[in-house]
């Protein structure tokens, strides 16, 4: 899926049975903290229960949107950044 989603959105991602709530955009993720990901999420409904449960993923990893978060004009700036980042890292 190539949809740009705001913080608060709840999605299902490849390889994880638990729904994930997006709480961060364009952040470094992984053990080496080098890879930049489109989204960082936490299990839903638990939320942030520790760094080990924070999952970084790309928008193409999303297989289903369960809930779309709150969007404002300010979010549109981030949506454009995510689109630009994705096209520069293909």
PDB file with one MODEL, atoms N, CA, C and O in Angstrom:
MODEL        1
ATOM      1  N   UNK A   1       0.845  -1.175   0.000  1.00  0.00           N
ATOM      2  CA  UNK A   1       0.000   0.000   0.000  1.00  0.00           C
ATOM      3  C   UNK A   1       0.889   1.236   0.000  1.00  0.00           C
ATOM      4  O   UNK A   1       1.901   1.281   0.700  1.00  0.00           O
ATOM      5  N   UNK A   2       0.523   2.201  -0.758  1.00  0.00           N
ATOM      6  CA  UNK A   2       1.384   3.368  -0.910  1.00  0.00           C
ATOM      7  C   UNK A   2       0.736   4.640  -0.358  1.00  0.00           C
ATOM      8  O   UNK A   2       1.099   5.746  -0.758  1.00  0.00           O
ATOM      9  N   UNK A   3      -0.220   4.484   0.557  1.00  0.00           N
ATOM     10  CA  UNK A   3      -0.938   5.611   1.134  1.00  0.00           C
ATOM     11  C   UNK A   3      -0.101   6.272   2.225  1.00  0.00           C
ATOM     12  O   UNK A   3       0.569   5.586   2.998  1.00  0.00           O
ATOM     13  N   UNK A   4      -0.137   7.595   2.288  1.00  0.00           N
ATOM     14  CA  UNK A   4       0.550   8.331   3.349  1.00  0.00           C
ATOM     15  C   UNK A   4      -0.453   8.527   4.485  1.00  0.00           C
ATOM     16  O   UNK A   4      -1.546   9.053   4.274  1.00  0.00           O
ATOM     17  N   UNK A   5      -0.074   8.099   5.692  1.00  0.00           N
ATOM     18  CA  UNK A   5      -0.978   8.134   6.837  1.00  0.00           C
ATOM     19  C   UNK A   5      -0.455   9.031   7.952  1.00  0.00           C
ATOM     20  O   UNK A   5       0.756   9.141   8.142  1.00  0.00           O
ATOM     21  N   UNK A   6      -1.356   9.670   8.688  1.00  0.00           N
ATOM     22  CA  UNK A   6      -0.944  10.513   9.810  1.00  0.00           C
ATOM     23  C   UNK A   6      -0.720   9.699  11.088  1.00  0.00           C
ATOM     24  O   UNK A   6      -1.116   8.537  11.183  1.00  0.00           O
ATOM     25  N   UNK A   7      -0.080  10.336  12.056  1.00  0.00           N
ATOM     26  CA  UNK A   7       0.086   9.756  13.389  1.00  0.00           C
ATOM     27  C   UNK A   7      -1.296   9.424  13.941  1.00  0.00           C
ATOM     28  O   UNK A   7      -2.260  10.153  13.712  1.00  0.00           O
ATOM     29  N   UNK A   8      -1.377   8.326  14.663  1.00  0.00           N
ATOM     30  CA  UNK A   8      -2.638   7.884  15.229  1.00  0.00           C
ATOM     31  C   UNK A   8      -3.344   6.844  14.383  1.00  0.00           C
ATOM     32  O   UNK A   8      -4.283   6.196  14.846  1.00  0.00           O
ATOM     33  N   UNK A   9      -2.900   6.680  13.148  1.00  0.00           N
ATOM     34  CA  UNK A   9      -3.507   5.665  12.285  1.00  0.00           C
ATOM     35  C   UNK A   9      -3.161   4.275  12.812  1.00  0.00           C
ATOM     36  O   UNK A   9      -2.076   4.057  13.351  1.00  0.00           O
ATOM     37  N   UNK A  10      -4.092   3.340  12.650  1.00  0.00           N
ATOM     38  CA  UNK A  10      -3.890   1.959  13.081  1.00  0.00           C
ATOM     39  C   UNK A  10      -3.909   1.085  11.832  1.00  0.00           C
ATOM     40  O   UNK A  10      -4.841   1.143  11.031  1.00  0.00           O
ATOM     41  N   UNK A  11      -2.860   0.273  11.681  1.00  0.00           N
ATOM     42  CA  UNK A  11      -2.681  -0.524  10.472  1.00  0.00           C
ATOM     43  C   UNK A  11      -2.261  -1.946  10.806  1.00  0.00           C
ATOM     44  O   UNK A  11      -1.837  -2.244  11.922  1.00  0.00           O
ATOM     45  N   UNK A  12      -2.388  -2.801   9.827  1.00  0.00           N
ATOM     46  CA  UNK A  12      -1.770  -4.129   9.886  1.00  0.00           C
ATOM     47  C   UNK A  12      -0.594  -4.088   8.924  1.00  0.00           C
ATOM     48  O   UNK A  12      -0.697  -3.556   7.819  1.00  0.00           O
ATOM     49  N   UNK A  13       0.526  -4.656   9.357  1.00  0.00           N
ATOM     50  CA  UNK A  13       1.705  -4.679   8.499  1.00  0.00           C
ATOM     51  C   UNK A  13       2.140  -6.125   8.257  1.00  0.00           C
ATOM     52  O   UNK A  13       1.844  -7.025   9.043  1.00  0.00           O
ATOM     53  N   UNK A  14       2.847  -6.317   7.151  1.00  0.00           N
ATOM     54  CA  UNK A  14       3.327  -7.650   6.761  1.00  0.00           C
ATOM     55  C   UNK A  14       4.092  -8.298   7.908  1.00  0.00           C
ATOM     56  O   UNK A  14       4.950  -7.674   8.533  1.00  0.00           O
ATOM     57  N   UNK A  15       3.769  -9.553   8.172  1.00  0.00           N
ATOM     58  CA  UNK A  15       4.547 -10.341   9.113  1.00  0.00           C
ATOM     59  C   UNK A  15       4.226 -10.119  10.583  1.00  0.00           C
ATOM     60  O   UNK A  15       4.840 -10.752  11.441  1.00  0.00           O
ATOM     61  N   UNK A  16       3.278  -9.234  10.899  1.00  0.00           N
ATOM     62  CA  UNK A  16       2.922  -8.972  12.300  1.00  0.00           C
ATOM     63  C   UNK A  16       1.408  -9.099  12.434  1.00  0.00           C
ATOM     64  O   UNK A  16       0.656  -8.417  11.739  1.00  0.00           O
ATOM     65  N   UNK A  17       0.967  -9.978  13.334  1.00  0.00           N
ATOM     66  CA  UNK A  17      -0.466 -10.208  13.506  1.00  0.00           C
ATOM     67  C   UNK A  17      -1.163  -9.098  14.275  1.00  0.00           C
ATOM     68  O   UNK A  17      -2.343  -8.831  14.050  1.00  0.00           O
ATOM     69  N   UNK A  18      -0.445  -8.457  15.174  1.00  0.00           N
ATOM     70  CA  UNK A  18      -1.020  -7.420  16.034  1.00  0.00           C
ATOM     71  C   UNK A  18      -1.178  -6.114  15.254  1.00  0.00           C
ATOM     72  O   UNK A  18      -0.258  -5.729  14.533  1.00  0.00           O
ATOM     73  N   UNK A  19      -2.317  -5.417  15.375  1.00  0.00           N
ATOM     74  CA  UNK A  19      -2.426  -4.093  14.761  1.00  0.00           C
ATOM     75  C   UNK A  19      -1.374  -3.147  15.352  1.00  0.00           C
ATOM     76  O   UNK A  19      -1.008  -3.266  16.521  1.00  0.00           O
ATOM     77  N   UNK A  20      -0.900  -2.221  14.540  1.00  0.00           N
ATOM     78  CA  UNK A  20       0.103  -1.257  14.980  1.00  0.00           C
ATOM     79  C   UNK A  20      -0.443   0.163  14.826  1.00  0.00           C
ATOM     80  O   UNK A  20      -1.074   0.490  13.821  1.00  0.00           O
ATOM     81  N   UNK A  21      -0.189   1.008  15.844  1.00  0.00           N
ATOM     82  CA  UNK A  21      -0.588   2.405  15.782  1.00  0.00           C
ATOM     83  C   UNK A  21       0.644   3.243  15.444  1.00  0.00           C
ATOM     84  O   UNK A  21       1.668   3.155  16.121  1.00  0.00           O
ATOM     85  N   UNK A  22       0.536   4.046  14.406  1.00  0.00           N
ATOM     86  CA  UNK A  22       1.644   4.905  13.983  1.00  0.00           C
ATOM     87  C   UNK A  22       1.806   6.038  14.985  1.00  0.00           C
ATOM     88  O   UNK A  22       0.851   6.748  15.300  1.00  0.00           O
ATOM     89  N   UNK A  23       3.046   6.201  15.489  1.00  0.00           N
ATOM     90  CA  UNK A  23       3.303   7.308  16.401  1.00  0.00           C
ATOM     91  C   UNK A  23       4.497   8.161  15.988  1.00  0.00           C
ATOM     92  O   UNK A  23       4.858   9.105  16.691  1.00  0.00           O
ATOM     93  N   UNK A  24       5.108   7.838  14.863  1.00  0.00           N
ATOM     94  CA  UNK A  24       6.238   8.629  14.377  1.00  0.00           C
ATOM     95  C   UNK A  24       6.386   8.521  12.880  1.00  0.00           C
ATOM     96  O   UNK A  24       6.045   7.502  12.278  1.00  0.00           O
ATOM     97  N   UNK A  25       6.900   9.582  12.283  1.00  0.00           N
ATOM     98  CA  UNK A  25       7.112   9.652  10.831  1.00  0.00           C
ATOM     99  C   UNK A  25       8.581   9.937  10.535  1.00  0.00           C
ATOM    100  O   UNK A  25       9.223  10.706  11.250  1.00  0.00           O
ATOM    101  N   UNK A  26       9.108   9.320   9.488  1.00  0.00           N
ATOM    102  CA  UNK A  26      10.486   9.544   9.020  1.00  0.00           C
ATOM    103  C   UNK A  26      11.489   9.555  10.173  1.00  0.00           C
ATOM    104  O   UNK A  26      12.084  10.585  10.490  1.00  0.00           O
ATOM    105  N   UNK A  27      11.662   8.392  10.788  1.00  0.00           N
ATOM    106  CA  UNK A  27      12.583   8.265  11.908  1.00  0.00           C
ATOM    107  C   UNK A  27      13.587   7.159  11.647  1.00  0.00           C
ATOM    108  O   UNK A  27      13.356   6.266  10.832  1.00  0.00           O
ATOM    109  N   UNK A  28      14.703   7.233  12.351  1.00  0.00           N
ATOM    110  CA  UNK A  28      15.703   6.176  12.255  1.00  0.00           C
ATOM    111  C   UNK A  28      15.217   4.985  13.048  1.00  0.00           C
ATOM    112  O   UNK A  28      14.597   5.130  14.102  1.00  0.00           O
ATOM    113  N   UNK A  29      15.507   3.799  12.525  1.00  0.00           N
ATOM    114  CA  UNK A  29      15.039   2.579  13.157  1.00  0.00           C
ATOM    115  C   UNK A  29      16.078   1.492  13.002  1.00  0.00           C
ATOM    116  O   UNK A  29      16.943   1.563  12.129  1.00  0.00           O
ATOM    117  N   UNK A  30      15.990   0.492  13.849  1.00  0.00           N
ATOM    118  CA  UNK A  30      16.871  -0.659  13.747  1.00  0.00           C
ATOM    119  C   UNK A  30      17.995  -0.610  14.762  1.00  0.00           C
ATOM    120  O   UNK A  30      18.207   0.393  15.443  1.00  0.00           O
ATOM    121  N   UNK A  31      18.704  -1.717  14.844  1.00  0.00           N
ATOM    122  CA  UNK A  31      19.781  -1.859  15.821  1.00  0.00           C
ATOM    123  C   UNK A  31      20.866  -0.825  15.589  1.00  0.00           C
ATOM    124  O   UNK A  31      21.367  -0.228  16.542  1.00  0.00           O
ATOM    125  N   UNK A  32      21.236  -0.606  14.336  1.00  0.00           N
ATOM    126  CA  UNK A  32      22.301   0.347  14.036  1.00  0.00           C
ATOM    127  C   UNK A  32      21.787   1.783  13.994  1.00  0.00           C
ATOM    128  O   UNK A  32      22.574   2.726  13.917  1.00  0.00           O
ATOM    129  N   UNK A  33      20.450   1.952  14.045  1.00  0.00           N
ATOM    130  CA  UNK A  33      19.832   3.273  14.039  1.00  0.00           C
ATOM    131  C   UNK A  33      20.239   4.086  12.816  1.00  0.00           C
ATOM    132  O   UNK A  33      20.375   5.307  12.888  1.00  0.00           O
ATOM    133  N   UNK A  34      20.436   3.393  11.685  1.00  0.00           N
ATOM    134  CA  UNK A  34      20.859   4.060  10.459  1.00  0.00           C
ATOM    135  C   UNK A  34      19.721   4.163   9.457  1.00  0.00           C
ATOM    136  O   UNK A  34      19.556   5.206   8.823  1.00  0.00           O
ATOM    137  N   UNK A  35      18.938   3.114   9.301  1.00  0.00           N
ATOM    138  CA  UNK A  35      17.870   3.101   8.305  1.00  0.00           C
ATOM    139  C   UNK A  35      16.749   4.062   8.707  1.00  0.00           C
ATOM    140  O   UNK A  35      16.271   4.029   9.841  1.00  0.00           O
ATOM    141  N   UNK A  36      16.340   4.908   7.777  1.00  0.00           N
ATOM    142  CA  UNK A  36      15.202   5.788   8.014  1.00  0.00           C
ATOM    143  C   UNK A  36      13.961   5.095   7.468  1.00  0.00           C
ATOM    144  O   UNK A  36      13.950   4.613   6.335  1.00  0.00           O
ATOM    145  N   UNK A  37      12.913   5.053   8.292  1.00  0.00           N
ATOM    146  CA  UNK A  37      11.665   4.402   7.912  1.00  0.00           C
ATOM    147  C   UNK A  37      10.563   5.443   7.774  1.00  0.00           C
ATOM    148  O   UNK A  37      10.624   6.517   8.372  1.00  0.00           O
ATOM    149  N   UNK A  38       9.552   5.104   6.974  1.00  0.00           N
ATOM    150  CA  UNK A  38       8.405   5.996   6.811  1.00  0.00           C
ATOM    151  C   UNK A  38       7.663   6.169   8.133  1.00  0.00           C
ATOM    152  O   UNK A  38       7.267   7.280   8.486  1.00  0.00           O
ATOM    153  N   UNK A  39       7.474   5.061   8.868  1.00  0.00           N
ATOM    154  CA  UNK A  39       6.656   5.073  10.077  1.00  0.00           C
ATOM    155  C   UNK A  39       7.313   4.293  11.211  1.00  0.00           C
ATOM    156  O   UNK A  39       8.083   3.360  10.985  1.00  0.00           O
ATOM    157  N   UNK A  40       6.988   4.701  12.435  1.00  0.00           N
ATOM    158  CA  UNK A  40       7.304   3.916  13.627  1.00  0.00           C
ATOM    159  C   UNK A  40       5.974   3.687  14.325  1.00  0.00           C
ATOM    160  O   UNK A  40       5.191   4.616  14.524  1.00  0.00           O
ATOM    161  N   UNK A  41       5.731   2.427  14.694  1.00  0.00           N
ATOM    162  CA  UNK A  41       4.468   2.091  15.330  1.00  0.00           C
ATOM    163  C   UNK A  41       4.646   1.284  16.595  1.00  0.00           C
ATOM    164  O   UNK A  41       5.710   0.726  16.862  1.00  0.00           O
ATOM    165  N   UNK A  42       3.577   1.238  17.366  1.00  0.00           N
ATOM    166  CA  UNK A  42       3.521   0.455  18.597  1.00  0.00           C
ATOM    167  C   UNK A  42       2.261  -0.409  18.550  1.00  0.00           C
ATOM    168  O   UNK A  42       1.318  -0.083  17.829  1.00  0.00           O
ATOM    169  N   UNK A  43       2.234  -1.512  19.313  1.00  0.00           N
ATOM    170  CA  UNK A  43       1.069  -2.384  19.297  1.00  0.00           C
ATOM    171  C   UNK A  43      -0.195  -1.639  19.729  1.00  0.00           C
ATOM    172  O   UNK A  43      -0.168  -0.793  20.623  1.00  0.00           O
ATOM    173  N   UNK A  44      -1.293  -1.978  19.070  1.00  0.00           N
ATOM    174  CA  UNK A  44      -2.578  -1.413  19.440  1.00  0.00           C
ATOM    175  C   UNK A  44      -3.412  -2.531  20.068  1.00  0.00           C
ATOM    176  O   UNK A  44      -3.484  -3.618  19.495  1.00  0.00           O
ATOM    177  N   UNK A  45      -4.033  -2.310  21.203  1.00  0.00           N
ATOM    178  CA  UNK A  45      -4.314  -1.057  21.885  1.00  0.00           C
ATOM    179  C   UNK A  45      -3.340  -0.703  23.001  1.00  0.00           C
ATOM    180  O   UNK A  45      -3.529   0.310  23.674  1.00  0.00           O
ATOM    181  N   UNK A  46      -2.303  -1.509  23.216  1.00  0.00           N
ATOM    182  CA  UNK A  46      -1.405  -1.292  24.357  1.00  0.00           C
ATOM    183  C   UNK A  46      -0.659   0.036  24.292  1.00  0.00           C
ATOM    184  O   UNK A  46      -0.507   0.715  25.307  1.00  0.00           O
ATOM    185  N   UNK A  47      -0.191   0.411  23.094  1.00  0.00           N
ATOM    186  CA  UNK A  47       0.607   1.625  22.957  1.00  0.00           C
ATOM    187  C   UNK A  47       2.063   1.363  23.254  1.00  0.00           C
ATOM    188  O   UNK A  47       2.534   0.233  23.127  1.00  0.00           O
ATOM    189  N   UNK A  48       2.780   2.398  23.648  1.00  0.00           N
ATOM    190  CA  UNK A  48       4.222   2.322  23.863  1.00  0.00           C
ATOM    191  C   UNK A  48       4.535   1.633  25.186  1.00  0.00           C
ATOM    192  O   UNK A  48       4.483   2.259  26.245  1.00  0.00           O
ATOM    193  N   UNK A  49       4.857   0.347  25.123  1.00  0.00           N
ATOM    194  CA  UNK A  49       5.165  -0.416  26.332  1.00  0.00           C
ATOM    195  C   UNK A  49       6.661  -0.702  26.452  1.00  0.00           C
ATOM    196  O   UNK A  49       7.078  -1.492  27.300  1.00  0.00           O
ATOM    197  N   UNK A  50       7.457  -0.070  25.615  1.00  0.00           N
ATOM    198  CA  UNK A  50       8.900  -0.219  25.670  1.00  0.00           C
ATOM    199  C   UNK A  50       9.516  -0.161  24.285  1.00  0.00           C
ATOM    200  O   UNK A  50       8.873  -0.482  23.286  1.00  0.00           O
ATOM    201  N   UNK A  51      10.770   0.252  24.246  1.00  0.00           N
ATOM    202  CA  UNK A  51      11.466   0.421  22.966  1.00  0.00           C
ATOM    203  C   UNK A  51      11.507  -0.872  22.157  1.00  0.00           C
ATOM    204  O   UNK A  51      11.505  -0.825  20.927  1.00  0.00           O
ATOM    205  N   UNK A  52      11.544  -2.018  22.820  1.00  0.00           N
ATOM    206  CA  UNK A  52      11.612  -3.298  22.110  1.00  0.00           C
ATOM    207  C   UNK A  52      10.335  -3.597  21.341  1.00  0.00           C
ATOM    208  O   UNK A  52      10.335  -4.471  20.474  1.00  0.00           O
ATOM    209  N   UNK A  53       9.256  -2.900  21.634  1.00  0.00           N
ATOM    210  CA  UNK A  53       7.983  -3.112  20.939  1.00  0.00           C
ATOM    211  C   UNK A  53       7.708  -2.041  19.885  1.00  0.00           C
ATOM    212  O   UNK A  53       6.653  -2.061  19.250  1.00  0.00           O
ATOM    213  N   UNK A  54       8.625  -1.121  19.693  1.00  0.00           N
ATOM    214  CA  UNK A  54       8.473  -0.105  18.649  1.00  0.00           C
ATOM    215  C   UNK A  54       8.979  -0.682  17.339  1.00  0.00           C
ATOM    216  O   UNK A  54      10.114  -1.150  17.253  1.00  0.00           O
ATOM    217  N   UNK A  55       8.138  -0.647  16.326  1.00  0.00           N
ATOM    218  CA  UNK A  55       8.460  -1.277  15.050  1.00  0.00           C
ATOM    219  C   UNK A  55       8.554  -0.208  13.968  1.00  0.00           C
ATOM    220  O   UNK A  55       7.624   0.573  13.769  1.00  0.00           O
ATOM    221  N   UNK A  56       9.678  -0.183  13.277  1.00  0.00           N
ATOM    222  CA  UNK A  56       9.829   0.705  12.127  1.00  0.00           C
ATOM    223  C   UNK A  56       9.394  -0.023  10.868  1.00  0.00           C
ATOM    224  O   UNK A  56       9.712  -1.198  10.685  1.00  0.00           O
ATOM    225  N   UNK A  57       8.663   0.673   9.996  1.00  0.00           N
ATOM    226  CA  UNK A  57       8.217   0.033   8.762  1.00  0.00           C
ATOM    227  C   UNK A  57       8.004   1.072   7.668  1.00  0.00           C
ATOM    228  O   UNK A  57       7.847   2.264   7.930  1.00  0.00           O
ATOM    229  N   UNK A  58       8.003   0.581   6.449  1.00  0.00           N
ATOM    230  CA  UNK A  58       7.796   1.433   5.280  1.00  0.00           C
ATOM    231  C   UNK A  58       6.329   1.375   4.873  1.00  0.00           C
ATOM    232  O   UNK A  58       5.612   0.448   5.248  1.00  0.00           O
ATOM    233  N   UNK A  59       5.892   2.353   4.117  1.00  0.00           N
ATOM    234  CA  UNK A  59       4.471   2.386   3.731  1.00  0.00           C
ATOM    235  C   UNK A  59       4.079   1.184   2.882  1.00  0.00           C
ATOM    236  O   UNK A  59       2.920   0.770   2.914  1.00  0.00           O
ATOM    237  N   UNK A  60       5.012   0.613   2.125  1.00  0.00           N
ATOM    238  CA  UNK A  60       4.679  -0.566   1.315  1.00  0.00           C
ATOM    239  C   UNK A  60       4.506  -1.826   2.166  1.00  0.00           C
ATOM    240  O   UNK A  60       4.056  -2.851   1.654  1.00  0.00           O
ATOM    241  N   UNK A  61       4.859  -1.770   3.464  1.00  0.00           N
ATOM    242  CA  UNK A  61       4.645  -2.897   4.376  1.00  0.00           C
ATOM    243  C   UNK A  61       3.204  -2.961   4.890  1.00  0.00           C
ATOM    244  O   UNK A  61       2.796  -3.978   5.450  1.00  0.00           O
ATOM    245  N   UNK A  62       2.438  -1.901   4.709  1.00  0.00           N
ATOM    246  CA  UNK A  62       1.061  -1.846   5.206  1.00  0.00           C
ATOM    247  C   UNK A  62       0.168  -2.692   4.303  1.00  0.00           C
ATOM    248  O   UNK A  62       0.151  -2.520   3.084  1.00  0.00           O
ATOM    249  N   UNK A  63      -0.574  -3.611   4.926  1.00  0.00           N
ATOM    250  CA  UNK A  63      -1.492  -4.455   4.162  1.00  0.00           C
ATOM    251  C   UNK A  63      -2.955  -4.073   4.385  1.00  0.00           C
ATOM    252  O   UNK A  63      -3.818  -4.420   3.578  1.00  0.00           O
ATOM    253  N   UNK A  64      -3.236  -3.354   5.484  1.00  0.00           N
ATOM    254  CA  UNK A  64      -4.616  -2.948   5.761  1.00  0.00           C
ATOM    255  C   UNK A  64      -4.614  -1.717   6.665  1.00  0.00           C
ATOM    256  O   UNK A  64      -3.831  -1.633   7.611  1.00  0.00           O
ATOM    257  N   UNK A  65      -5.486  -0.773   6.369  1.00  0.00           N
ATOM    258  CA  UNK A  65      -5.687   0.397   7.217  1.00  0.00           C
ATOM    259  C   UNK A  65      -6.944   0.147   8.035  1.00  0.00           C
ATOM    260  O   UNK A  65      -8.036   0.005   7.484  1.00  0.00           O
ATOM    261  N   UNK A  66      -6.781   0.093   9.366  1.00  0.00           N
ATOM    262  CA  UNK A  66      -7.910  -0.147  10.250  1.00  0.00           C
ATOM    263  C   UNK A  66      -8.550   1.165  10.715  1.00  0.00           C
ATOM    264  O   UNK A  66      -9.760   1.227  10.932  1.00  0.00           O
ATOM    265  N   UNK A  67      -7.740   2.203  10.866  1.00  0.00           N
ATOM    266  CA  UNK A  67      -8.223   3.513  11.299  1.00  0.00           C
ATOM    267  C   UNK A  67      -7.264   4.571  10.780  1.00  0.00           C
ATOM    268  O   UNK A  67      -6.047   4.407  10.859  1.00  0.00           O
ATOM    269  N   UNK A  68      -7.808   5.646  10.254  1.00  0.00           N
ATOM    270  CA  UNK A  68      -6.989   6.745   9.753  1.00  0.00           C
ATOM    271  C   UNK A  68      -6.969   7.855  10.802  1.00  0.00           C
ATOM    272  O   UNK A  68      -8.023   8.299  11.258  1.00  0.00           O
ATOM    273  N   UNK A  69      -5.773   8.301  11.186  1.00  0.00           N
ATOM    274  CA  UNK A  69      -5.606   9.321  12.217  1.00  0.00           C
ATOM    275  C   UNK A  69      -6.019  10.715  11.766  1.00  0.00           C
ATOM    276  O   UNK A  69      -6.395  10.930  10.614  1.00  0.00           O
ATOM    277  N   UNK A  70      -5.940  11.641  12.690  1.00  0.00           N
ATOM    278  CA  UNK A  70      -6.332  13.038  12.504  1.00  0.00           C
ATOM    279  C   UNK A  70      -5.380  13.741  11.542  1.00  0.00           C
ATOM    280  O   UNK A  70      -4.161  13.625  11.667  1.00  0.00           O
ATOM    281  N   UNK A  71      -5.940  14.465  10.590  1.00  0.00           N
ATOM    282  CA  UNK A  71      -5.136  15.173   9.588  1.00  0.00           C
ATOM    283  C   UNK A  71      -5.435  16.663   9.595  1.00  0.00           C
ATOM    284  O   UNK A  71      -6.593  17.071   9.678  1.00  0.00           O
ATOM    285  N   UNK A  72      -4.391  17.467   9.506  1.00  0.00           N
ATOM    286  CA  UNK A  72      -4.504  18.916   9.389  1.00  0.00           C
ATOM    287  C   UNK A  72      -3.637  19.363   8.221  1.00  0.00           C
ATOM    288  O   UNK A  72      -2.970  18.547   7.585  1.00  0.00           O
ATOM    289  N   UNK A  73      -3.650  20.656   7.946  1.00  0.00           N
ATOM    290  CA  UNK A  73      -2.768  21.198   6.909  1.00  0.00           C
ATOM    291  C   UNK A  73      -1.305  20.956   7.258  1.00  0.00           C
ATOM    292  O   UNK A  73      -0.480  20.746   6.369  1.00  0.00           O
ATOM    293  N   UNK A  74      -0.980  20.983   8.549  1.00  0.00           N
ATOM    294  CA  UNK A  74       0.402  20.733   8.978  1.00  0.00           C
ATOM    295  C   UNK A  74       0.856  19.328   8.589  1.00  0.00           C
ATOM    296  O   UNK A  74       2.023  19.116   8.259  1.00  0.00           O
ATOM    297  N   UNK A  75      -0.067  18.374   8.630  1.00  0.00           N
ATOM    298  CA  UNK A  75       0.285  17.009   8.249  1.00  0.00           C
ATOM    299  C   UNK A  75       0.682  16.926   6.782  1.00  0.00           C
ATOM    300  O   UNK A  75       1.547  16.127   6.422  1.00  0.00           O
ATOM    301  N   UNK A  76       0.068  17.731   5.937  1.00  0.00           N
ATOM    302  CA  UNK A  76       0.361  17.692   4.504  1.00  0.00           C
ATOM    303  C   UNK A  76       1.843  17.923   4.224  1.00  0.00           C
ATOM    304  O   UNK A  76       2.392  17.342   3.287  1.00  0.00           O
ATOM    305  N   UNK A  77       2.500  18.771   5.030  1.00  0.00           N
ATOM    306  CA  UNK A  77       3.947  19.009   4.889  1.00  0.00           C
ATOM    307  C   UNK A  77       4.696  17.695   5.100  1.00  0.00           C
ATOM    308  O   UNK A  77       5.607  17.370   4.339  1.00  0.00           O
ATOM    309  N   UNK A  78       4.316  16.941   6.127  1.00  0.00           N
ATOM    310  CA  UNK A  78       4.960  15.655   6.405  1.00  0.00           C
ATOM    311  C   UNK A  78       4.641  14.629   5.337  1.00  0.00           C
ATOM    312  O   UNK A  78       5.498  13.825   4.971  1.00  0.00           O
ATOM    313  N   UNK A  79       3.429  14.647   4.838  1.00  0.00           N
ATOM    314  CA  UNK A  79       3.057  13.713   3.772  1.00  0.00           C
ATOM    315  C   UNK A  79       3.958  13.930   2.559  1.00  0.00           C
ATOM    316  O   UNK A  79       4.414  12.968   1.941  1.00  0.00           O
ATOM    317  N   UNK A  80       4.210  15.177   2.221  1.00  0.00           N
ATOM    318  CA  UNK A  80       5.103  15.482   1.093  1.00  0.00           C
ATOM    319  C   UNK A  80       6.523  15.012   1.376  1.00  0.00           C
ATOM    320  O   UNK A  80       7.195  14.503   0.479  1.00  0.00           O
ATOM    321  N   UNK A  81       6.987  15.175   2.605  1.00  0.00           N
ATOM    322  CA  UNK A  81       8.334  14.707   2.969  1.00  0.00           C
ATOM    323  C   UNK A  81       8.448  13.199   2.809  1.00  0.00           C
ATOM    324  O   UNK A  81       9.448  12.695   2.296  1.00  0.00           O
ATOM    325  N   UNK A  82       7.423  12.484   3.249  1.00  0.00           N
ATOM    326  CA  UNK A  82       7.434  11.023   3.121  1.00  0.00           C
ATOM    327  C   UNK A  82       7.457  10.626   1.653  1.00  0.00           C
ATOM    328  O   UNK A  82       8.204   9.727   1.268  1.00  0.00           O
ATOM    329  N   UNK A  83       6.649  11.286   0.829  1.00  0.00           N
ATOM    330  CA  UNK A  83       6.644  10.986  -0.607  1.00  0.00           C
ATOM    331  C   UNK A  83       8.008  11.241  -1.221  1.00  0.00           C
ATOM    332  O   UNK A  83       8.495  10.418  -1.996  1.00  0.00           O
ATOM    333  N   UNK A  84       8.639  12.370  -0.891  1.00  0.00           N
ATOM    334  CA  UNK A  84       9.971  12.701  -1.407  1.00  0.00           C
ATOM    335  C   UNK A  84      11.004  11.692  -0.941  1.00  0.00           C
ATOM    336  O   UNK A  84      11.841  11.251  -1.729  1.00  0.00           O
ATOM    337  N   UNK A  85      10.954  11.325   0.327  1.00  0.00           N
ATOM    338  CA  UNK A  85      11.901  10.358   0.871  1.00  0.00           C
ATOM    339  C   UNK A  85      11.775   9.020   0.154  1.00  0.00           C
ATOM    340  O   UNK A  85      12.777   8.398  -0.200  1.00  0.00           O
ATOM    341  N   UNK A  86      10.541   8.584  -0.055  1.00  0.00           N
ATOM    342  CA  UNK A  86      10.304   7.298  -0.723  1.00  0.00           C
ATOM    343  C   UNK A  86      10.826   7.289  -2.146  1.00  0.00           C
ATOM    344  O   UNK A  86      11.401   6.292  -2.581  1.00  0.00           O
ATOM    345  N   UNK A  87      10.640   8.371  -2.877  1.00  0.00           N
ATOM    346  CA  UNK A  87      11.093   8.399  -4.269  1.00  0.00           C
ATOM    347  C   UNK A  87      12.611   8.503  -4.365  1.00  0.00           C
ATOM    348  O   UNK A  87      13.193   8.103  -5.373  1.00  0.00           O
ATOM    349  N   UNK A  88      13.262   9.035  -3.328  1.00  0.00           N
ATOM    350  CA  UNK A  88      14.726   9.151  -3.371  1.00  0.00           C
ATOM    351  C   UNK A  88      15.405   7.893  -2.874  1.00  0.00           C
ATOM    352  O   UNK A  88      16.621   7.760  -3.013  1.00  0.00           O
ATOM    353  N   UNK A  89      14.650   6.958  -2.294  1.00  0.00           N
ATOM    354  CA  UNK A  89      15.217   5.728  -1.756  1.00  0.00           C
ATOM    355  C   UNK A  89      14.665   4.485  -2.411  1.00  0.00           C
ATOM    356  O   UNK A  89      14.556   3.443  -1.765  1.00  0.00           O
ATOM    357  N   UNK A  90      14.311   4.572  -3.688  1.00  0.00           N
ATOM    358  CA  UNK A  90      13.773   3.406  -4.395  1.00  0.00           C
ATOM    359  C   UNK A  90      14.912   2.549  -4.878  1.00  0.00           C
ATOM    360  O   UNK A  90      14.684   1.512  -5.501  1.00  0.00           O
TER     361      UNK A  90
ENDMDL
END
